[in-house]
Amino acid sequence: TFGIIKYDRRYKRIVRRGLDSVRVEIFLVSIGHNLYKIYNKQMRLREVA
């Protein structure tokens, strides 16, 4: 997962400062990754049906 986020999504570095801000940024990137996975799964299921 980290490699996909880093290479395919071109997410190279954390731009926030402070532990709480870094946590929020990683949390948002993770949510975006999971939403992308759900969307792709739904599209694959639509193609089959």
C-alpha atoms as one frame of an Amber mdcrd trajectory, in Angstrom:
protein
   0.000   0.000   0.000   2.761   2.442   0.865   4.489   1.800  -2.458   1.260
   2.414  -4.375   0.640   5.682  -2.544   4.238   6.787  -2.958   4.864   5.790
  -6.566   1.504   5.654  -8.356  -0.104   8.597  -6.579   3.131  10.661  -6.607
   2.954  11.323  -2.868   6.594  11.869  -1.986   6.728  13.742   1.273   4.703
  15.004   4.188   4.311  18.759   3.963   2.801  19.441   7.381   4.670  20.165
  10.576   3.814  18.829  13.975   2.735  15.364  15.015  -1.013  16.046  14.934
  -0.853  17.623  11.474   1.231  14.738  10.138  -1.291  12.247  11.496  -4.152
  14.111   9.836  -2.290  14.260   6.525  -1.497  10.539   6.540  -5.091   9.833
   7.578  -6.439  11.823   4.611  -4.055  10.150   2.167  -5.138   6.752   3.516
  -8.818   7.622   3.150  -8.206   8.734  -0.426  -6.425   5.465  -1.193  -9.247
   3.391   0.294 -11.923   5.344  -1.584 -10.018   4.789  -4.822  -9.897   1.049
  -4.130 -13.653   0.928  -3.394 -14.431   2.895  -6.565 -12.323   0.575  -8.729
 -13.941  -2.490  -7.196 -17.412  -1.129  -7.927 -16.439  -0.352 -11.538 -15.104
  -3.891 -12.027 -18.332  -5.338 -10.644 -20.426  -3.170 -12.995 -18.452  -4.385
 -16.011 -19.118  -8.013 -15.087 -22.844  -7.493 -14.530
